[in-house]
Amino acid sequence: MRIFSGLILLLCAGVCLAQSADDPQVAAARADLAKTQSLVDAGALPRLRLAKAEQGLADAQDAAFLRRTAYGQDLTAAQADEMVAAAKRRFDRRQKALDDARKLVAEGAAPQTSLKPFEDGVEQERQECSLVDSRATLVRQLSDMASAEAAFLDTLAQDPAEESELADSESGEGVMAYATYAKVEVAYREHFGKAMPVSAIGETAVHRAMGFDHRGRVDVALNPDQPEGVWLIDYLKENHIPFFAFRQAVKGKATGAHIHIGPMSTKLASGG
């Protein structure tokens, strides 16, 4: 039985290492689980302690994943969903710990003051969930925009005459120089007194996942019909800057209203 437990532990360790290589908190939690497993197998600790150690490892893995996503990494839509799920699991663990602590207080087994760390933990995870939800919303918004462009290109391949009905545009080829984008951003800020709501500058994980080369392109989260969108389109036309303005790329298939500054994204070369 102990040999079997050891094999399971090694298998779990291999999976965890692949998911969170070299993360110190995951390594520490894994070591604690291995030590607890040995003591439980020897009868020196109750099996309840093993479940707690397993929860500790799962929590460390979720925390490591969130550090790689919520605070830095370029994400795909699938990773954004995983990020939200990881944050939710961490919140649920803190909430359960608080509920258990409240039961001890109600039974007179712990003082009221003992709840403070658990309440702080719940509030901290609540804030993290809010931050993660905001990040995921932006990634999904970008995914909608990329899907709109993909649907647009698919439709044009079948019927080029539909271009004028699907999106306003100003033709252009190649890539857009960063100085050109900077000029647009400065003009927008001077006119509206706020930053332009840019969702993507250059390539992103979303575009790569969909097979698009988005280098030298910028996506702006503006509906072409809202005042800011109308102004931006007029500015791009006056300055002969290529763009595509999407209200709805293909009815029933993709929406993702936005203004794409620069030439349309091209397909990534296979194997590139």
Secondary structure, DSSP 8 states (H G I E B T S, - for coil): -HHHHHHHHHHHHHHHHHHSTT-HHHHHHHHHHHHHHHHHHTTSS-HHHHHHHHHHHHHHHHHHHHHHHTTT----HHHHHHHHHHHHHHHHHHHHHHHHHHHHHHTTSS-GGGGHHHHHHHHHHHHHHHHHHHHHHHHHHHHHHHHHHHHHHHHHHH-GGGHHHHEEEE---S---HHHHHHHHHHHHHHHSS---EEEES--HHHHHTTEE-TT-EEE---TTSHHHHHHHHHHHHTT--EEEES-SBTTTB---EEEESS--EE--TT-
